[in-house]
Amino acid sequence: MDRLTPEQKLLLVLKRDLYAGDWSAMTQDLRNRLEGRPYVLRLAHRIEDDLARIEQMRRLEQHYEVDLAAFLEPIPDPDQDQERPT
């Protein structure tokens, strides 16, 4: 896992979380996006679920007076991994 790029890790997370672990569904969805066709019909349900999760986290933050994001590890910036000319 250490050898995967941040972009690859993100794709793995998306495959797991949005496409139920199915690469075929993910690649078909990306192709549909490129061709301007409909994609991720279940996304509306995902958005509703995400809104519910956001509300739950918002209540926790207010109750405990914390920012939950402060407990996350920063996401690496892929541009910083590349050497830049000086």
N, C-alpha and C positions, 0 to 999 in steps of 0.2 A: 504493500500500500504506500510505502514511503516514496516509491519511484513514480507514482502517478502525479500528473500535473494538477494544479487547482481546477483547471477546466474539466479534466477527466473525473475528478472527485465530484464536481458539481453535477456532471451527467449521471454519475452513479446515484447521487441523492435524488435527482429528478426521476430517474428510472424507478427507484424504490418508492418514492413518495407520490408521484403523479401517475405512474404507469403500472402500478402493481407488480413491479419487477420484470416487466415484459419489454425487452428491447425492440421487438417487432412493432408493438404498438407505438413506441416512442419514435422509431424511425419513420413509420407511416405518418404519424402526426407531424413530424418535421417536414416531410415531403409535401403533405397537404398544405402546410403553412407557406412553403415556397411557391406552390402552384395556386395559392389564393383560394383553396377549397376549405370547407368547414373542417374544424379540428377540435379535438378533446370535447366531445359532447358532454362528458361528465364534469367538465370544469365548473359549471354552474354550481353543482353540488359541493365541489371542493371549495369554492369561494364562500359558500354559506358556512361550511365547516370552519374555514379559516376565520371568518368573522366571529363565530362563536368562540374560537380559541383566543382571538384577540381580546374580546370582551372579558373572558375569564382572566387572562393575564393582566389586563388593565385593572380589574378589581383587586387582584393580588398585590399589584404595585401600590395601589392606593392604600390598601389595608396595612401593608407592611412598610410603606413609605420607602420603597426601593425601586431601582431601575433594573429589571431582570436582564436587560441586555448587558449590563456591567459584568455579569457572570459568564458571558460567552467568550470563547477565545476569538481573537480577531481572524477574519477571513483573509488569507494572503492575497496580495495584489499581484496578478500574473505579470503585469508590466514591470514590477520591481524585481522579478526573478531573472529578467533578461539583463545582460550587461548593456549599458548605455555608453555611447561615445562621450568622451570628456573633452 
